[in-house]
Amino acid sequence: MAIPMPIVQDIRRLDRQGLSRAQIARRLHVDRGTVAKYADMEDCAEDATDDGIDAMGNPSAGTIVYAGPLEDGLTDERLSDLFGMPIEVQHTHGRWSAYAV
């Protein structure tokens, strides 16, 4: 069963506040295994740097790297520069695809 994102956020918040995993499980009505799973997850947002690039070289969540028409922004060159590897973009029958080449 999928855990709703607000519950995941509550698990992580309560864990940071120092509650035991058993206390979190009782308070949120989830099992301790679920609490352990989400409390132990790394927070990708913490990897973000001031320039909007995370430790893996990817744009941080919410980083705006282009604003304008999709056809002008979703290009081979732009995606290749963004991800630091050659990428080919295709637009066929209204669907977009990007492939590493």
Phi, psi and omega per residue, in radians:
M1 nan 2.325 3.139
A2 -1.290 2.438 3.108
I3 -1.643 2.213 3.135
P4 -1.058 2.522 -3.098
M5 -0.969 -0.682 3.100
P6 -1.050 -0.589 3.097
I7 -1.200 -0.754 3.101
V8 -1.025 -0.789 3.133
Q9 -1.099 -0.693 3.094
D10 -1.121 -0.728 3.105
I11 -1.007 -0.856 -3.082
R12 -1.157 -0.684 3.139
R13 -1.142 -0.830 -3.127
L14 -1.147 -0.615 3.080
D15 -1.111 -0.762 3.115
R16 -1.121 -0.524 3.128
Q17 -1.343 -0.142 3.048
G18 1.690 0.125 3.084
L19 -1.183 2.597 3.079
S20 -1.233 2.793 -3.134
R21 -1.152 -0.584 3.084
A22 -1.142 -0.715 3.109
Q23 -1.106 -0.746 3.134
I24 -1.093 -0.785 -3.123
A25 -1.049 -0.782 3.133
R26 -1.135 -0.779 -3.086
R27 -1.117 -0.682 -3.056
L28 -1.723 -0.023 3.121
H29 1.050 0.816 3.035
V30 -2.269 2.853 -3.126
D31 -1.415 2.810 -3.083
R32 -1.129 -0.500 3.079
G33 -1.113 -0.692 3.091
T34 -1.138 -0.754 3.108
V35 -1.048 -0.814 -3.131
A36 -1.060 -0.758 -3.116
K37 -0.997 -0.878 -3.053
Y38 -1.434 -0.513 3.105
A39 -1.213 -0.534 -3.112
D40 -1.496 -0.157 -3.122
M41 -1.161 2.495 3.047
E42 -1.292 2.540 3.109
D43 -1.635 1.899 -3.120
C44 -1.084 -0.539 -3.121
A45 -1.129 -0.471 3.135
E46 -1.235 -0.321 3.129
D47 -1.410 -0.137 -3.071
A48 -1.178 2.570 3.080
T49 -1.993 3.036 -3.113
D50 -1.082 -0.482 -3.108
D51 -1.496 0.091 3.081
G52 1.447 0.223 -3.141
I53 -2.031 2.307 -3.130
D54 -1.457 -3.122 -3.079
A55 -1.091 -0.399 3.130
M56 -1.556 -0.020 -3.137
G57 1.544 0.130 -3.141
N58 -1.680 2.700 3.082
P59 -1.103 2.436 3.097
S60 -1.180 2.709 3.126
A61 -0.969 2.316 3.113
G62 1.471 -0.014 3.134
T63 -1.309 2.242 3.106
I64 -1.597 2.072 -3.136
V65 -1.918 -0.157 3.115
Y66 -2.840 2.495 3.034
A67 -2.370 2.113 -3.139
G68 2.714 -2.952 -3.136
P69 -1.061 2.426 -3.116
L70 -0.999 -0.716 -3.105
E71 -1.056 -0.539 3.138
D72 -1.513 -0.400 -3.061
G73 -1.670 -0.569 -3.091
L74 -1.640 1.354 -3.076
T75 -2.075 2.806 3.081
D76 -0.934 -0.873 -3.060
E77 -1.107 -0.811 -3.100
R78 -1.111 -0.810 3.141
L79 -1.202 -0.644 3.100
S80 -1.085 -0.769 3.099
D81 -1.126 -0.733 -3.090
L82 -1.096 -0.758 -3.069
F83 -1.763 -0.015 3.054
G84 1.172 0.538 3.098
M85 -2.729 2.719 -3.125
P86 -1.190 2.201 3.138
I87 -2.279 2.381 3.084
E88 -1.880 2.271 3.137
V89 -1.870 2.368 3.090
Q90 -2.197 2.492 3.082
H91 -2.273 1.847 -3.064
T92 -2.317 2.232 3.087
H93 0.917 0.701 3.090
G94 1.411 0.051 -3.134
R95 -1.967 2.466 3.129
W96 -1.842 2.467 3.067
S97 -2.438 2.584 3.069
A98 -2.338 2.339 -3.078
Y99 -2.292 2.436 2.983
A100 -1.275 2.348 -3.140
V101 -2.087 nan nan
